[in-house]
Amino acid sequence: MSSPFIVPRKTSYAGHVSAPRPSPGAPEVAVPLLPPPSFPTVPTCPPPTCACAATPQPPAGLEIDRSSPLNGVMSGYAEQVLVCTGRDDWPSRIEEEDGGENLAAGLKGLYGRGGMYSDPFHNTSVLNASFPSSPVPQRTATDQQTTTSTSVYLLPSFTYIPWVSRESTDSVRALVEGYLLPTKPHPAHDALPPAHRDRLTRKPASRKLLRGVRDVREVMVLICGHGGRDMRCGVAGPVLRAEFEASLPRLGVPVGKGPVVVEEEENAGKDAEEFATTESDGETVTVGEGVAARVGAISHIGGHKFAGNVIVYIPPGTKTRDGGDHPLAGRGIWYGRVEPKHVDGIIRETILEGKVIQDMFRGGIDQDRKILRI
């Protein structure tokens, strides 16, 4: 019987310790083999099946790291909050946009060090995104709502909240308390006073303050294009975005552009308890047969030296074209060192077939907030 152990390779990615090179004649140290991933993989990205844009050159002095291992180079998180700004780039610190009058600043103030919901054991990543916000229905809009309402995507909850008033403390707190806080405090908080633990725990009743909430049914393709932070992504991001927007329809996946139009009555019949237990109604969608994609730029996610950086979220209930369960449904897959020539392969292998491309894989996340590795 073969031994279930191997000699570890030297690795240098985040969260892992590099094994020192053994001296000649030293005994090999056996370590268990890692379990196989819970999703199908392909070793490399296949070549494109059509012409694609040239790979843009990074600015002088800002090179792309093409040698370090990518697997595991991502921070764990419970939720990514995408603030829909309708803009393609932002200041280095997104909370400084518009003189600090923005939703990202409000959320970071609540979650940051010293904020009332600060919790080092529950990482909520607040990002700006280029998607436009949903318009407020005319029959219910006020001047203040029209000018201050911002939409957000919550991933991997696959939830879209069309109207959060960034100038309303109640609205922002409803987002945090109703959707972003953990459903159960981390065990490290057991010694805290009950009132403190309660403050750090989700309150589904708060959701009633936010209207028009819907499930995300689109494939979400997120590309770091934060040139205000690092021009490697500032150069690579727009080219990759254009390539995805051109290639997805060619391969049968329409791309949704413009704001998401939501009628307020869409979930008016759902109460807070339903929202607390139902983030998806079980409806199935098939990639290339009715399901669309949305492609957008996002702010800094870490790893500019691995530009281009792309995250692909596949909505729950997605089916492949042959009618089978999509292996990556409900998951987010992070890729690094993506070039325009890889876009065709990412669409075919990951979006259409549910296969992870190993040599570009930084990590992933599922709806249980388990971080995915290979």
N, C-alpha and C positions, 0 to 999 in steps of 0.2 A: 504493500500500500504506500502511495506517495505521501510525503510529509506535508501537513497543512500549514507549513511555515515557510517564510522566505526571509532573505536578508533585506532589511529596509534600504530603499534608495535615499540618497540625500535630498532633502527638500528644503525650501526656504519660504514657503508661502505662509500667510498669516495664520496663527493659531496652531502651527505645527513646529516641532523641534527638529532641527537638522541632526541626522545621525552622523557622528564623526567617522572619518575614513579609518577602518581597522588597520593596524600595523601588520606587516607581513608575518604570517605564522600565527596570528591571533585567532582564537576560536570565533566562529560566526555566532552572532547573537540572534536567536530565532524570535520572530514576532508573528502574531497571527495575521493571516491574510484578511484584508478588509472584505466585508460582505459585498456581493455584487450590488450595483445600484438598482433601485426599484423602478427604473425606466430604461427604455432601449437607447443605445448609443451608436454612433458611428465614429471612427477614429479621427477623421479629418473632413473638412468641408469639401464637397465635390466641386469640380470646376463649373463655372457658369455655362448655361446653355444658350446664352445670347451675349451681345456686346454690352459692356457696362462702362461706367465712368472710370477714369484713371484714378489711382490712389493719390490723394493730395499729399504733398510733402509738408512735414511739420515745420514750424518756424525754427530758424537757426538757434541752436543752443537748447532746444526742447525736443530731445530725441524720444522715440518710441522704444520701450523696453520689449525686445522681441525674444528674449532668452529665459527670463524667470518663469517658473511654473505659475500657471493661472489658477489651477484648481484650489478652491478655498479662499481666494483673495477677495472676500467680501465680508462686510460686517453683518451680524445677525440683526434682525429687526422684527417687530411685531406687525407693523403697518407702514406702508409708504402713503403719505398724504400728498397728492398732486394738486397744487393750487393752480387753477386755470387762469393764467394771466393774459393770454392772447398775444404775448410777446415772445420773441425768439432768443433774447439774451437778457441778462440781468447783472447787477453789480456783483462783485465777488462775494459779498455777504448779502444774501437775498433779502434779509430783513431790513436792509437799508434802502430798498427800492421806494421811490416816491416819498423820500424823507421819513421812512419808517411807518408810513400809513398804508399798511398792507396786511393781508391775512396771515402770511407766513410769520411776520413779526409778532402778531397777536398770539399765534400758536406757540412759537418759540418762547415767548414770555411766560406762558403758562407751563410749558414743559421744561424749560431750561433750568439751570442751577438757581435755586431760590424760588422757582415758580411753585404755585400751589399744587401742581400735579407732578412735580419733579419726582422721577422714579428711576434710579439707575438700573433697575432690573427689568424695565419695560421700555425698549427703545422704539420710539415713533420717529420715523424719518420724514421731515417736512421738506418738500421740494417744490420749486416752481416749474410749471409746464407751459408749453406754447399753446395748448388748446384754448379756444375762446370759451368764456363762460356762457351759460344758458341765459337767454333773455327772460325777464320776469313777465308773466302774462299781463297783457295790457289792462284787463279788467280788475286785477288785484294790485297792480304796481303803484307805488308811491314814488315821488321824486327821489326820496332817500334810498329806497330799494333799488331803483334803476341805476343809481350812481355808485352804490356801495356793495351790491350783491356779487358774490364770487362763487363759482362752482368748484367742487373738489371731487377727485376720484380717490377711493380708498382701495388699496391693493396690498395683500391678496384677498381682501374681503369681497372684491369685485362689486363695490357699491358706488353709486354716483349720487351726489347730493348737489342739486342744481343751484340752490340759493342759500348762501351763508352770508349774513350781513357782517362785514368786517368791522363795522362801527358799533355793532350791538354786542355788548358783553354777554347777554343771555344767549344769543345765537352761537357765538364762538364756544361758550361753555357747553351748550347743548351738543355741539359736535364732539367735543372732548369727552364729556360724561356719557353721552349716548352711544358713541361709536369707537372711541379710541382707547379709553382706559381698559385695563384687563378685567375679565369677568371674575377673576379670583386673584387676591393679592399674592405676591411672591412669598414663599415661606420665610424669607429673611425679614419680612415685616410682621411676623407673629408677635414680636415683643412690643410693637407700637401700640399706643392707646387705640381703643376701638374707633374713636372718631377719626383718627388719622388714617387707619386702614380703610374706613368707609369712604373717605375722601379720595382714595386712590383706586376705588372699585367702580366699575361701570354701572350706570343707572339707566336702564332701558326706557324708563318713563320720560327721560329728557328728550327722546327722539320725537315726541309729538310736536316740538317746536320747529322742526325742520320738515318742510313740505316737498312733495314731488320726488322723493327718493326712489331710485330704481336700481335694478340689478344691471351690472355691466355685462352685455352679451357680445361685445366686440373683442377681437384679438387686439391687445394693446402693445404697440411697438414703441418703446421709449428709448431715445438716443440722447446721450449726454452731449449737449451743444453749448456748454457754459463757457463761452469765450471770455467773459468777464472774470472768470476764475483761472482758466488755463487755456491758452490758445491752441494746444494740441486738440482738445475737444472742440474748440471754437472753429478750427479748420476742418476737422473730420466730420463733425456732426451734420452740418448742412448738406454735404455731399451724400452721406449715408441716408439722410432723410429723403432727399430727392430720389435716390435709387430705390428705396423701399416703396415710395409713393408711385413710382413708375412700374416696378416689377410685380407688386401684389396684384393689381388688376390683370396684368398679362397672364398671371398664373391662376386666375379665377377668383381672386379675393378682392372685392371692391373696397375702396378706401373712403371712409366717411370724412368729410371736411366741413368746416363751418361749425357753428354751435349746435349742441344737442337741444332740441326743442322739446320741452316737457310741459304737459298740462298738469296743473296743480291737483286735479282730481285723480291723477294716476294711481295714487295709493291712499286716497282719502278714506277708504273703507277699512284700512289696516290700522289696528291700534298698536300701542307700544309693546304689548306682549307678543304680537305677531312679529314685530320687528326684532324682538329679542331672540326669537327662536328660528326665524326664517330669513336667511340672507339670499336664498335662491329658491325658486318655486319648482325646481326640478325640470324645467323645460329644456329640451335638448336642441342643439344647433349643430349644423354640419359645416365644416370649413369649406368654403367655395360654393356652398349651396344655401345662400341666404345670410350667412354670417359675414359681417364686414370687419375691417380692421381700422384702427385709428393709429396714426403715426404722428409722433410729436417729439419736440426737443424738451429735455429736462435739465435741471440744474445739477450741480456737483453731487456725484454718488461715491466718489473716491476712486483712485486708480487712474488719474489722467495719463500716467505714463503708459497705460495699456490702451490708449485711444486707438480706434473708436470703441466706445462702450455702449452696449445695447442690452436692454432688458425686454424680454418677450413674455407677456402674460396671456395664457390661454384660458378662456372662461370656463367655469364648471359646466358639465353636461355636454361639452363639445364632442362631436363624433368625427371620425375620419371619413374620407370620401367613400370608403367601402362599407360604411355603416357601423364599424366597430367603435368601441370606446377610445377616445383620444388619450394616449398614455400620459400626456402632460396637462390634461384638463384640471383647472383649479391651481395651476402652478405658475411660478415666475422663474424664468431661466435667464441668467446673466452671462453675457459673452463679452470678451475683451479682444483687442487687436483685430477688430472687424474692419475689413476693407470693402470697397464697392464690389469687388469680385466675389465676395462671400455672400452677398445679399440673396442672390438666386438660390444658393444652397441652403441658407437659413430658412427661407420660405418653404422650399421643397421638403427638407428633412425635418425641421422643427415644427413649423406652423402647420404643414399639411400632413406629415406622417407621425409627428410626436417623438422624434429622435433627437437626442442631445449630441451636439458635435463636441467631442472630447477635447480637441486641442485648442478650442477657444472658450471652454467652459470655466467661468469663474465661480459658479455656485448657483444655488436656486433656493426657492422657498415654496412650501405648500400651504394649504389653508389651515393646517394644524400648527403653522409657524415652525415647522421642522425645517432646518437648513439642510439643503441637499448638497451632497458631495459625491465624487466618484472615487 
